[in-house]
Amino acid sequence: MTFSKIDKASQLAEGKGIKIAVLDWLFDMSTRAAGKYINPTSLVPGEPVGHERPWHGEWMAETIHKVAPEAKIIPIRARPSPEKGGEPDPAEPAYTKYLIAGIRFA
């Protein structure tokens, strides 16, 4: 996969001193992967960051980490689990509520 100007951005900076908030869900907080993270935060009551199998949030964070390996990523859980009332459609009100809260937090 090719990203527009990603190689040039990678040459200019490795992300040292940069913090990036990723609003998503399903991050990998295992010891192996957690080194890129700081201040994991969940905006979803009763659902901590990293308590489920990692998926989309981890993919997003790992993509950022490959471009800027020295950046620190703040994983923000901004979506409830589907089995706990999370909607599969991002246009649903609860998801929007958590995204807005996450943007304000970040």
Secondary structure, DSSP 4 states (H G I P E B T S, - for coil): ---TTHHHHHHH---TT-EEEEEES----SHHHHTTB-S-EE-STT--TTSS---HHHHHHHHHHHH-TT-EEEEEE-S--GGGT--SSTTSHHHHHHHHHHHHH-
